[in-house]
Amino acid sequence: MKKQWQILRPDPHSVDMLCRELKCHPAIAAILVNRHIDSAEKASRFIFTSLDQLSSPFSIKDMDAAVNRILYALKHREKILIFGDYDVDGITATAILLEFFRFIGADVSYYIPHRIKEGYGLKRSQVLDVAYPNKVNLIITVDCGSSCYAAVAAAKDIGIDVIVTDHHIIVDNGPSASAVVNPKRRDCNAGFDDLAGVGVAFYLLICLRKKLRDVNFWNNRTEPNLKKFCDLVALGTLADMVPLVPENRVLVKTGIDVIRANNRPGLDALMEISGIDPIFVDGNDMVFRLSPRLNSAGRLDHASIAVELLTTKKTEAAHQMVRSLDNMNQKRQRIENDIFIQIERHLYKNSHLFEKNTWVLVDETWHLGILGIVATRLTRKYFRPVVLITLMNGTGKGSARSTPGVNLYDALLACVDDLETFGGHAKAAGLEIKPENIESFKIHLERAVNRMTTPEDFTPKIIIDYELHFTDISTGLIDQIETLKPFGNGNNEPLFVARNVNVISSKIVGHHHRRMRLSQSVGKSQTVFNAIQFNVDPHASATEHFDQMAFKLRWNHWNGEKIAQIIIEEPS
């Protein structure tokens, strides 16, 4: 697929000014300006983050109501049920509330629904069959609940109050709960729209701790240090791919520091089996190595094992659970690859599908828990919205993923008459549909997306931060790049371009990665660097020269040493 290369051209005056004031490499100044950080003050806040930079969460709509209702529950020893989602965001949100309430001696339990058997969100049946028999007085949802009108109404009818904490798109102001704490409410102007579900839960704890302080709750108790929860806040925030704008950046950067302090047996065991040195753990490790293992529980079995892992204080128990998760993750990878290969064969047998801007694909044998990952892979490779549906008990259940130029939620909203239910956000969604409506859904989704887009929206763009010659690469530059971490949505890892690069040596490692030695000449001088290109075709001929290549710069930590390494993203 042809890609459009776009080299950013930041304002030269702003770049020069930052270079002088920060005494940084011109590439770093350009990267900062590309991210709209065009003053030394903004750069300082961006690089030197602290929890003091967080805005007050008390302005979030219904936060006071939520805190007061929890305070009543604590005073009257009511039974509290935390109801979470089965992805990493929901798991981590459940874990931090559970730990907090256990710490203060509350009567608390948690419930995570089974992805396949129960599906997403609080259901009426769970209120009647789980909460009511266990004499629960208060349900607190995390990372879900904004669309659970029937369940909240059923709870209210039998005397159970519900507090919703969520971050998903909300059509109105939510169900008739005791509180609906969702920064995306239309009547909420607090400015926390980009928080993940775990971020909303964390802000609830900030406000609750302050309220408990006001009523002298901590006079005879140790007040918990909420910073210790930031490891899980960072994990859930990164896993949910929310923008790393100021609030989330602070939370994630703080959380990574907490993880490096080795204070949670579950995460320590998870890093060990993932081959991560805690000293050097970063956002990429959390997204691509830790999160998939945690997610595998909810995809193939039950997410409760992940909650237990993250909250256990016992090292041996943590290692046992991690081994189980790792086995599940390997099984998940096999199933994922089988489905992906099957779909690719189908696509190339039905070449007319490449004329469409959307794909809706259906198979009754597909594993529901894996569809989201496969849809993500297809979207990245073929750069169009993808909906994968499996048929279960006469109902179609599916996962949808989209590209940056297509708001998936809005597209599905235009197809609401075809769908039984759906929910999500601009890039990802889940849905249910009757099998007889699938064909009309295909037509309506294609029309909706075509109305929203132009042909340019289906051309992937390679956004280059800076043209960098090998002679400009230094240890100081890579160290300065490190200060821009964590990278993620809204703060992508810097991408550079170099031209006329020669390949000195090349070999396949790890079955599908290519390790190289690269050189770039200026006059009589020649600069050489180690490089790696991930996920290549091992049978393809190795190139001897790149006219241009897009690449990232990182330290490669190995055996106590660190070596500069180029990661080739787009060869050309």
C-alpha positions as CSV (number, residue, x, y, z in Angstrom):
1,M,0.0,0.0,0.0
2,K,1.4,3.4,-1.0
3,K,2.0,5.7,1.9
4,Q,2.3,9.4,2.0
5,W,5.5,10.7,3.6
6,Q,5.1,14.0,5.4
7,I,8.1,15.8,6.9
8,L,6.9,18.3,9.5
9,R,8.3,21.9,9.1
10,P,8.1,23.5,12.5
11,D,8.5,27.3,12.9
12,P,12.2,27.9,12.7
13,H,12.1,30.9,15.1
14,S,10.4,28.7,17.8
15,V,12.9,25.9,17.2
16,D,15.9,28.2,17.5
17,M,14.5,29.8,20.7
18,L,13.9,26.4,22.4
19,C,17.4,25.3,21.3
20,R,18.9,28.3,23.1
21,E,16.8,28.3,26.2
22,L,16.8,24.5,26.8
23,K,20.4,24.0,25.4
24,C,19.0,21.0,23.6
25,H,19.7,19.3,20.2
26,P,17.8,21.0,17.3
27,A,16.0,17.8,16.7
28,I,14.6,17.8,20.2
29,A,13.5,21.5,19.8
30,A,11.8,20.6,16.5
31,I,10.0,17.6,18.1
32,L,8.7,19.8,20.9
33,V,7.4,22.5,18.6
34,N,5.8,19.7,16.4
35,R,3.8,18.8,19.6
36,H,2.8,22.5,20.1
37,I,5.3,22.9,22.9
38,D,6.8,26.2,21.8
39,S,8.1,27.8,25.0
40,A,10.6,26.9,27.6
41,E,7.9,27.0,30.3
42,K,5.7,24.5,28.4
43,A,8.8,22.3,27.7
44,S,9.7,22.3,31.4
45,R,6.2,21.2,32.4
46,F,6.3,18.5,29.7
47,I,9.6,17.1,30.6
48,F,9.6,17.5,34.4
49,T,6.2,16.2,35.3
50,S,4.9,15.8,38.8
51,L,1.6,14.9,40.4
52,D,1.3,18.6,41.5
53,Q,0.5,19.4,37.8
54,L,-2.8,17.5,38.0
55,S,-5.9,19.6,37.9
56,S,-8.5,19.4,40.6
57,P,-10.9,16.5,39.9
58,F,-13.6,18.0,42.2
59,S,-15.1,19.8,39.2
60,I,-16.1,16.6,37.5
61,K,-19.9,16.4,37.3
62,D,-21.4,14.2,40.0
63,M,-18.1,13.7,41.8
64,D,-19.5,15.2,45.0
65,A,-22.6,12.9,44.9
66,A,-20.4,9.8,44.3
67,V,-18.1,10.7,47.2
68,N,-21.0,11.4,49.6
69,R,-22.7,8.2,48.7
70,I,-19.5,6.2,49.3
71,L,-19.0,8.0,52.6
72,Y,-22.5,7.0,53.7
73,A,-21.7,3.4,52.8
74,L,-18.5,3.4,54.8
75,K,-20.2,4.9,57.9
76,H,-23.0,2.4,57.8
77,R,-20.9,-0.6,56.9
78,E,-22.7,-1.3,53.7
79,K,-21.6,-3.9,51.3
80,I,-19.9,-2.4,48.2
81,L,-19.5,-4.2,44.9
82,I,-17.0,-3.0,42.4
83,F,-18.2,-3.9,38.9
84,G,-15.4,-3.7,36.3
85,D,-14.7,-4.4,32.7
86,Y,-12.6,-7.3,31.4
87,D,-9.9,-5.3,29.6
88,V,-6.7,-3.9,31.1
89,D,-8.3,-0.5,31.7
90,G,-11.2,-2.1,33.6
91,I,-9.0,-4.6,35.4
92,T,-6.6,-1.9,36.7
93,A,-9.5,0.4,37.7
94,T,-11.1,-2.5,39.6
95,A,-7.8,-3.3,41.3
96,I,-7.1,0.2,42.6
97,L,-10.6,0.7,44.1
98,L,-10.4,-2.8,45.6
99,E,-7.1,-2.1,47.2
100,F,-8.2,1.3,48.6
101,F,-11.4,-0.1,50.1
102,R,-9.6,-3.1,51.6
103,F,-7.0,-0.8,53.1
104,I,-9.6,1.3,54.9
105,G,-11.5,-1.9,56.1
106,A,-14.6,-1.5,53.9
107,D,-16.9,-4.4,53.2
108,V,-16.0,-4.7,49.5
109,S,-16.0,-7.3,46.8
110,Y,-15.7,-7.2,43.0
111,Y,-17.2,-8.7,39.9
112,I,-15.8,-8.9,36.4
113,P,-18.2,-10.3,33.8
114,H,-17.2,-13.1,31.5
115,R,-16.5,-11.7,28.1
116,I,-18.1,-14.5,26.1
117,K,-21.0,-15.6,28.4
118,E,-22.0,-12.2,29.8
119,G,-20.6,-9.5,27.5
120,Y,-19.8,-5.9,28.3
121,G,-21.3,-3.8,31.0
122,L,-23.6,-4.2,34.0
123,K,-26.7,-6.3,33.2
124,R,-30.0,-6.6,34.9
125,S,-29.3,-10.3,35.5
126,Q,-26.1,-9.5,37.4
127,V,-27.9,-7.1,39.7
128,L,-30.6,-9.7,40.4
129,D,-28.4,-12.9,40.5
130,V,-25.2,-11.5,42.0
131,A,-25.7,-8.2,43.9
132,Y,-29.1,-8.8,45.4
133,P,-28.4,-12.4,46.8
134,N,-25.2,-11.1,48.4
135,K,-27.0,-8.2,50.0
136,V,-25.0,-5.6,48.2
137,N,-26.0,-2.0,49.0
138,L,-23.9,-0.1,46.6
139,I,-22.5,-1.0,43.1
140,I,-19.6,1.1,41.8
141,T,-18.9,0.5,38.1
142,V,-15.5,1.2,36.6
143,D,-14.8,1.6,32.8
144,C,-18.4,0.8,32.1
145,G,-22.0,1.7,33.1
146,S,-22.8,4.8,31.0
147,S,-25.2,2.9,28.8
148,C,-26.5,0.4,31.4
149,Y,-30.0,2.0,31.8
150,A,-31.9,-1.3,32.4
151,A,-29.5,-2.6,35.0
152,V,-29.3,0.6,37.0
153,A,-33.1,0.8,36.9
154,A,-33.4,-2.8,38.2
155,A,-31.0,-2.0,41.0
156,K,-32.9,1.0,42.0
157,D,-36.1,-1.0,42.1
158,I,-34.7,-3.4,44.7
159,G,-32.9,-0.7,46.8
160,I,-29.4,-1.0,45.5
161,D,-27.7,2.3,44.6
162,V,-25.3,2.5,41.7
163,I,-22.4,4.9,41.1
164,V,-21.2,4.9,37.5
165,T,-17.5,5.8,36.8
166,D,-16.7,5.6,33.1
167,H,-15.0,7.4,30.2
168,H,-16.9,6.0,27.2
169,I,-19.0,8.2,24.9
170,I,-22.3,8.9,26.6
171,V,-25.3,9.9,24.6
172,D,-27.0,12.0,27.3
173,N,-26.2,12.2,31.0
174,G,-26.4,8.5,31.6
175,P,-28.7,6.2,33.6
176,S,-30.6,7.3,36.7
177,A,-27.8,6.3,39.1
178,S,-26.8,7.9,42.4
179,A,-23.9,9.5,40.4
180,V,-22.6,9.2,36.9
181,V,-19.0,10.2,37.0
182,N,-18.0,10.4,33.3
183,P,-16.1,13.4,32.0
184,K,-17.7,13.0,28.6
185,R,-21.1,13.9,29.9
186,R,-22.5,16.8,27.9
187,D,-23.1,18.8,31.1
188,C,-19.5,18.2,32.4
189,N,-17.0,20.9,31.6
190,A,-14.2,19.8,33.8
191,G,-11.8,19.1,30.9
192,F,-10.9,15.5,31.7
193,D,-12.4,14.0,28.5
194,D,-9.2,12.1,27.7
195,L,-8.9,10.1,31.0
196,A,-9.1,6.3,30.7
197,G,-11.5,4.4,32.9
198,V,-8.7,3.8,35.5
199,G,-8.0,7.6,35.4
200,V,-11.6,8.4,36.4
201,A,-11.5,5.8,39.1
202,F,-8.2,7.2,40.4
203,Y,-9.7,10.7,40.5
204,L,-12.6,9.3,42.5
205,L,-10.1,8.1,45.1
206,I,-8.4,11.5,45.2
207,C,-11.7,13.1,46.0
208,L,-12.8,10.4,48.4
209,R,-9.5,10.5,50.4
210,K,-9.9,14.3,50.7
211,K,-13.6,13.9,51.9
212,L,-12.5,11.4,54.5
213,R,-9.8,13.8,55.6
214,D,-12.4,16.5,56.0
215,V,-14.5,14.3,58.3
216,N,-11.5,13.2,60.4
217,F,-11.6,9.7,59.1
218,W,-7.8,9.4,59.2
219,N,-7.3,10.6,62.7
220,N,-6.7,7.0,64.0
221,R,-5.7,5.5,60.7
222,T,-2.8,5.7,58.2
223,E,-3.8,7.7,55.2
224,P,-3.0,5.9,52.0
225,N,-0.4,7.2,49.6
226,L,-2.3,7.3,46.3
227,K,0.9,7.6,44.3
228,K,1.4,3.9,44.9
229,F,-1.6,3.2,42.7
230,C,-0.2,5.1,39.7
231,D,1.6,1.9,38.5
232,L,-1.8,0.5,37.7
233,V,-3.2,3.8,36.5
234,A,-0.3,4.0,34.0
235,L,-0.8,0.5,32.8
236,G,-4.5,0.9,32.2
237,T,-4.1,4.3,30.6
238,L,-1.5,3.1,28.2
239,A,-3.4,-0.1,27.4
240,D,-6.5,1.9,26.5
241,M,-4.6,4.1,24.0
242,V,-6.1,7.3,25.3
243,P,-4.2,10.5,24.4
244,L,-1.2,11.2,26.6
245,V,-2.2,14.8,27.0
246,P,-1.0,16.6,30.2
247,E,-3.1,14.7,32.8
248,N,-2.5,11.3,31.3
249,R,1.2,12.1,30.7
250,V,1.6,13.0,34.4
251,L,-0.2,9.8,35.5
252,V,1.7,7.5,33.2
253,K,5.2,9.0,33.9
254,T,4.6,8.8,37.6
255,G,3.3,5.3,37.3
256,I,6.4,4.1,35.4
257,D,8.5,5.5,38.2
258,V,6.4,3.5,40.7
259,I,6.8,0.3,38.7
260,R,10.6,0.7,38.7
261,A,10.5,0.8,42.5
262,N,9.3,-2.9,42.5
263,N,6.5,-2.6,45.0
264,R,3.9,-4.9,43.4
265,P,4.6,-8.7,43.3
266,G,2.1,-9.2,40.4
267,L,3.8,-6.7,38.1
268,D,7.3,-7.9,39.1
269,A,6.4,-11.4,38.1
270,L,4.7,-10.3,34.9
271,M,7.8,-8.3,33.9
272,E,10.1,-11.2,34.7
273,I,8.2,-13.6,32.4
274,S,8.0,-11.0,29.7
275,G,11.8,-10.5,29.8
276,I,11.6,-6.9,31.0
277,D,14.2,-5.3,33.2
278,P,12.2,-3.2,35.7
279,I,14.8,-0.5,35.7
280,F,14.2,0.2,32.0
281,V,10.5,-0.6,31.7
282,D,8.7,1.9,29.4
283,G,5.4,2.6,27.7
284,N,6.2,0.2,24.8
285,D,6.8,-2.6,27.3
286,M,3.5,-2.0,29.0
287,V,1.5,-1.8,25.8
288,F,3.0,-4.6,23.9
289,R,4.3,-7.0,26.5
290,L,2.5,-6.6,29.8
291,S,-1.0,-5.7,28.6
292,P,-1.5,-8.6,26.1
293,R,-0.7,-11.1,28.9
294,L,-3.2,-9.4,31.2
295,N,-5.8,-9.1,28.4
296,S,-5.5,-12.8,27.5
297,A,-7.3,-13.8,30.7
298,G,-10.5,-11.9,29.7
299,R,-10.2,-13.0,26.1
300,L,-9.9,-16.8,26.7
301,D,-11.0,-17.4,30.2
302,H,-11.9,-15.0,33.0
303,A,-10.3,-11.6,33.8
304,S,-10.6,-12.2,37.6
305,I,-7.2,-13.9,37.5
306,A,-5.7,-10.6,36.3
307,V,-7.3,-8.7,39.2
308,E,-6.0,-11.3,41.6
309,L,-2.5,-11.0,40.1
310,L,-2.4,-7.2,40.4
311,T,-3.6,-7.2,44.0
312,T,-1.8,-10.2,45.5
313,K,0.9,-9.6,48.1
314,K,2.3,-13.1,47.7
315,T,5.3,-13.6,45.4
316,E,4.8,-17.3,44.8
317,A,1.1,-16.9,44.1
318,A,2.0,-14.1,41.6
319,H,4.4,-16.4,39.7
320,Q,1.8,-19.2,39.5
321,M,-0.8,-16.8,38.1
322,V,1.7,-15.2,35.6
323,R,2.6,-18.7,34.3
324,S,-1.1,-19.3,33.6
325,L,-1.5,-15.9,31.9
326,D,1.6,-16.5,29.7
327,N,0.2,-19.8,28.6
328,M,-3.1,-18.2,27.8
329,N,-1.3,-15.5,25.9
330,Q,0.5,-18.0,23.7
331,K,-2.8,-19.7,23.0
332,R,-4.3,-16.3,22.1
333,Q,-1.5,-15.6,19.7
334,R,-2.1,-19.0,17.9
335,I,-5.8,-18.3,17.6
336,E,-5.2,-14.8,16.4
337,N,-2.8,-15.8,13.7
338,D,-5.1,-18.6,12.5
339,I,-8.0,-16.1,12.1
340,F,-5.8,-13.5,10.5
341,I,-4.5,-15.9,7.9
342,Q,-8.0,-17.2,7.2
343,I,-9.2,-13.6,6.6
344,E,-6.3,-12.7,4.4
345,R,-7.0,-15.8,2.2
346,H,-10.6,-14.8,2.0
347,L,-9.7,-11.2,1.0
348,Y,-7.5,-12.3,-1.8
349,K,-10.0,-14.7,-3.1
350,N,-12.6,-11.9,-3.1
351,S,-10.5,-9.1,-4.6
352,H,-13.6,-6.9,-5.1
353,L,-13.5,-6.2,-1.3
354,F,-10.5,-4.0,-1.9
355,E,-12.8,-1.6,-3.8
356,K,-14.6,-1.0,-0.5
357,N,-13.6,1.5,2.1
358,T,-15.0,-0.7,4.9
359,W,-15.0,-4.4,5.6
360,V,-17.6,-6.3,7.5
361,L,-16.6,-9.9,7.8
362,V,-18.5,-12.7,9.4
363,D,-17.7,-16.3,10.5
364,E,-19.4,-18.5,13.1
365,T,-16.2,-20.2,14.1
366,W,-14.2,-17.1,15.2
367,H,-13.4,-16.7,18.8
368,L,-15.2,-13.5,20.1
369,G,-12.4,-12.7,22.5
370,I,-9.8,-12.4,19.8
371,L,-11.7,-10.4,17.2
372,G,-10.6,-7.0,18.5
373,I,-6.9,-7.8,18.1
374,V,-7.4,-9.2,14.6
375,A,-9.5,-6.2,13.5
376,T,-6.7,-4.0,14.8
377,R,-4.1,-5.8,12.7
378,L,-6.3,-5.7,9.6
379,T,-7.0,-1.9,10.1
380,R,-3.3,-1.2,10.5
381,K,-2.3,-3.2,7.4
382,Y,-5.1,-2.2,5.0
383,F,-5.9,1.2,6.5
384,R,-9.7,1.1,6.5
385,P,-12.4,0.4,9.2
386,V,-12.9,-3.3,9.9
387,V,-15.8,-5.0,11.7
388,L,-15.4,-8.7,12.5
389,I,-18.5,-10.6,13.6
390,T,-18.9,-14.1,15.0
391,L,-22.3,-15.8,15.3
392,M,-23.3,-17.1,18.7
393,N,-26.7,-18.6,19.7
394,G,-28.4,-16.8,16.8
395,T,-26.8,-13.4,17.5
396,G,-23.9,-11.7,15.8
397,K,-21.4,-10.3,18.2
398,G,-18.4,-8.3,16.9
399,S,-15.5,-5.9,17.4
400,A,-14.8,-2.9,15.2
401,R,-11.6,-0.9,14.7
402,S,-11.0,2.3,12.7
403,T,-8.3,4.5,11.2
404,P,-7.4,8.0,12.4
405,G,-9.5,9.7,9.7
406,V,-12.7,7.8,10.5
407,N,-14.8,8.3,13.6
408,L,-16.1,4.8,14.2
409,Y,-18.6,5.8,16.8
410,D,-20.3,8.3,14.5
411,A,-20.3,5.8,11.6
412,L,-22.0,3.2,13.8
413,L,-24.5,5.8,15.0
414,A,-25.5,6.2,11.4
415,C,-26.3,2.5,11.3
416,V,-28.2,2.3,14.5
417,D,-31.3,0.8,12.9
418,D,-29.2,-2.3,11.9
419,L,-27.7,-2.9,15.3
420,E,-29.1,-4.3,18.5
421,T,-26.5,-2.6,20.7
422,F,-23.2,-0.9,20.2
423,G,-20.7,1.1,22.3
424,G,-17.2,2.5,22.2
425,H,-15.4,5.5,20.8
426,A,-13.8,6.9,17.7
427,K,-11.3,4.2,17.1
428,A,-12.8,1.0,18.7
429,A,-16.3,-0.4,19.4
430,G,-18.2,-3.5,20.2
431,L,-21.6,-4.4,18.8
432,E,-24.4,-6.9,18.6
433,I,-26.5,-7.5,15.5
434,K,-29.1,-9.9,14.2
435,P,-27.7,-12.1,11.4
436,E,-30.5,-11.0,9.0
437,N,-29.4,-7.4,9.4
438,I,-25.7,-7.9,8.5
439,E,-26.0,-7.3,4.8
440,S,-27.9,-4.1,5.2
441,F,-25.3,-3.1,7.9
442,K,-22.5,-3.6,5.4
443,I,-24.2,-1.2,2.9
444,H,-25.1,1.4,5.5
445,L,-21.7,1.4,7.1
446,E,-20.0,1.9,3.7
447,R,-22.3,4.8,2.9
448,A,-21.8,6.4,6.3
449,V,-18.0,6.2,6.1
450,N,-18.0,7.5,2.5
451,R,-20.0,10.5,3.5
452,M,-17.5,11.2,6.3
453,T,-14.3,10.9,4.4
454,T,-12.3,11.8,1.3
455,P,-9.9,9.5,-0.6
456,E,-7.0,11.0,1.3
457,D,-8.3,9.5,4.5
458,F,-7.5,6.1,3.2
459,T,-3.9,6.8,2.5
460,P,-1.7,6.1,5.5
461,K,0.6,8.9,6.4
462,I,4.2,8.7,7.7
463,I,4.7,11.7,9.8
464,I,8.4,12.6,10.1
465,D,9.5,14.8,12.9
466,Y,13.0,15.7,11.6
467,E,15.5,14.8,8.9
468,L,18.5,13.5,10.7
469,H,21.9,12.6,9.4
470,F,23.9,9.8,11.0
471,T,26.6,12.3,11.9
472,D,24.1,14.2,14.1
473,I,23.2,11.1,16.2
474,S,24.9,11.1,19.5
475,T,24.5,9.7,23.0
476,G,23.3,13.1,24.1
477,L,20.6,13.1,21.5
478,I,19.3,9.7,22.5
479,D,19.4,10.7,26.2
480,Q,17.3,13.8,25.3
481,I,14.8,11.7,23.4
482,E,14.4,9.6,26.6
483,T,13.2,12.7,28.4
484,L,10.3,13.0,26.0
485,K,8.9,9.6,27.2
486,P,6.3,8.2,27.8
487,F,5.3,7.8,24.1
488,G,1.9,6.9,23.0
489,N,-1.3,8.4,21.5
490,G,-0.9,12.1,21.3
491,N,2.9,11.9,21.9
492,N,4.1,9.5,19.3
493,E,7.7,8.3,19.5
494,P,9.8,10.7,17.3
495,L,10.2,9.5,13.8
496,F,13.3,10.6,11.8
497,V,14.2,10.3,8.1
498,A,17.7,9.6,6.7
499,R,18.6,9.4,3.0
500,N,21.1,7.4,1.0
501,V,21.8,4.8,3.6
502,N,23.9,1.7,2.8
503,V,23.5,-1.8,4.4
504,I,26.8,-3.2,5.4
505,S,25.5,-6.5,6.8
506,S,22.1,-8.1,7.3
507,K,20.7,-11.3,8.9
508,I,17.4,-12.7,10.2
509,V,17.1,-13.1,13.9
510,G,14.2,-14.5,16.0
511,H,12.6,-15.9,12.8
512,H,11.1,-12.6,11.5
513,H,13.3,-9.7,12.5
514,R,16.2,-8.4,10.4
515,R,19.3,-7.1,12.2
516,M,21.6,-4.8,10.1
517,R,24.6,-2.6,10.2
518,L,24.0,0.7,8.4
519,S,26.3,3.4,7.1
520,Q,25.8,6.8,5.8
521,S,28.7,8.7,4.1
522,V,29.5,12.4,4.0
523,G,32.6,13.1,2.0
524,K,35.3,10.8,3.2
525,S,33.8,10.1,6.6
526,Q,31.4,7.2,7.3
527,T,29.1,6.7,10.3
528,V,27.9,3.2,11.2
529,F,25.0,2.2,13.5
530,N,23.3,-1.0,14.5
531,A,19.7,-1.3,13.3
532,I,16.8,-3.7,13.4
533,Q,13.6,-4.0,11.4
534,F,10.8,-5.9,13.1
535,N,8.3,-8.3,11.5
536,V,9.9,-8.7,8.1
537,D,9.4,-11.5,5.6
538,P,12.4,-13.8,6.3
539,H,12.3,-15.1,2.8
540,A,12.4,-11.7,1.1
541,S,15.7,-10.6,-0.4
542,A,17.8,-8.3,1.8
543,T,18.2,-4.8,0.4
544,E,21.7,-3.3,0.1
545,H,20.6,0.4,0.0
546,F,17.8,2.7,1.3
547,D,17.1,5.8,-0.8
548,Q,15.3,7.0,2.3
549,M,14.1,5.4,5.5
550,A,12.0,6.4,8.5
551,F,13.4,5.3,11.8
552,K,13.4,5.7,15.5
553,L,16.3,6.0,17.9
554,R,16.6,4.0,21.1
555,W,19.0,2.7,23.6
556,N,19.4,-1.1,23.4
557,H,20.1,-2.3,26.9
558,W,22.0,-5.6,27.0
559,N,24.2,-7.3,29.7
560,G,24.5,-4.1,31.6
561,E,25.5,-2.0,28.6
562,K,23.5,0.4,26.4
563,I,24.1,0.7,22.7
564,A,22.6,3.1,20.2
565,Q,20.2,1.4,17.9
566,I,18.1,2.4,14.9
567,I,14.7,0.9,14.6
568,I,13.7,1.0,10.9
569,E,9.9,1.7,10.6
570,E,9.5,2.5,6.9
571,P,12.2,1.5,4.4
572,S,12.1,3.0,0.9
